[in-house]
Amino acid sequence: MGSSEGTPSTAAGSGISTNTCWAPAESAHHFVLVHGIGHGSWCWYRIRTLLESSGHRVSCVDLASAGVDRTDANTLESFGEYNRPLIDLMASLPENEQVMKMLLYSYVLPTND
């Protein structure tokens, strides 16, 4: 099915070479990108663009009270509530779909809620 070699290119305006993120379609992955405290899913815009242009599926989520989520941070009583949008996203994926990569940083904790 064609060549497995990628052609290096530069994402428009970014000056970042996409050849390090290139993957042939048959080995594309689903990435879930989760922001850290004080940020929102917007912080992944460059990485998301590079991954998508390399043929990967990318999901970004705003945790409770972050980004475009309108939840008042003062009403959150647990990390489970803070992480609820991520848990809901993962639960909404089709049974046969696997998330191959999840990138997290700063203050996202696993919960048993």
N, C-alpha and C positions, 0 to 999 in steps of 0.2 A: 504494500500500500504506500507507495511513494517513498521519498527520502526521509530519513530520521534526523537530518541535519537542519538546524535552524539558520536563518539569515539574521545577523545582528542588525538592529535598527535603533533609532532613538525616538522615544516617546515625544510627541509634539510639545515643544517648549520646555521640556523638563531637563534636557541635557543628560538624561540617564539612559544608558544603553540597556535595551530590553533583552539582549542575548543571554544574560545570566538567568532570566526568568523563563526563557523559551521552553516549551514542552510540546511535543507532537500531540495532536488531538487524542490519539488513542491512549495516551498516558496522562491526560488532563485530570486534575484533582479539584475537589470542592474545598475551598478555604472559607472558614468563618473567622472574621476579624472582630475582635472585641477590644474596645478602647479602655484606657485606664481612667482613674478618678480625675475629675475636672475636665474631661474631654467628651467627645461624642464620636459617632461613627465617621463624621467628617474628617477626622484626623488621618484616616486611611486612604484618602482620595488618590494620592500618587501610587501607592502600592496596589490599590484596587485596579487602577487603570493599567498598570504594568501586567498584573496577573491576568486580567481579562483579555488584554491584547495578546497574551501568550496562550490563549485558549482555555484558561481555567475558569471555573464557576466560582464566584465570590459573593459571600453574604456578609454584610456589615450590620451590626445591631446597636441601637442606643439602649443602654441600660436604664433602669428607672431613675428619673430625675436628671438625666443627662441628654445632651444633644437636643433633639426635637421632642423627646418625651416630656410631657407636661406635669408629671408627678412631682408633688412638693417633697423635696428631700427631707423635710422635717416630719413627714408622715411615715417614713420608712422605719420599720422596727427590726429588720433583720437583713442579713446578706441575701437570704432567700428572696425577699421582696426586691432587693436591688438587682439581683440576677434574673428575676422572673422573665423579662423579655428574651434573654438568651435561652432559658429553659423552654419557653414557648416556641421559639424559632426551631430549636432542635426537635421538639415534639411534633412540629408541623411537617417535618421532612418525610417524604415517602418511605415506607418500610425498607425498600430495596436500595435506598440511597445512603451512602456512607460519606461522612465528612472525613476526608483524609488528613486535613491539616487544620488546626485551630491555633490562631495566634492571639495571645492574651498578654496584657501587661498591666501591672500596677492595680492592686486592689480588687481583683476578680477572684473570688474564692469558691471552691466547690461547696455545695450545701446538701443537706439531707432533707430539706423542706419539701 
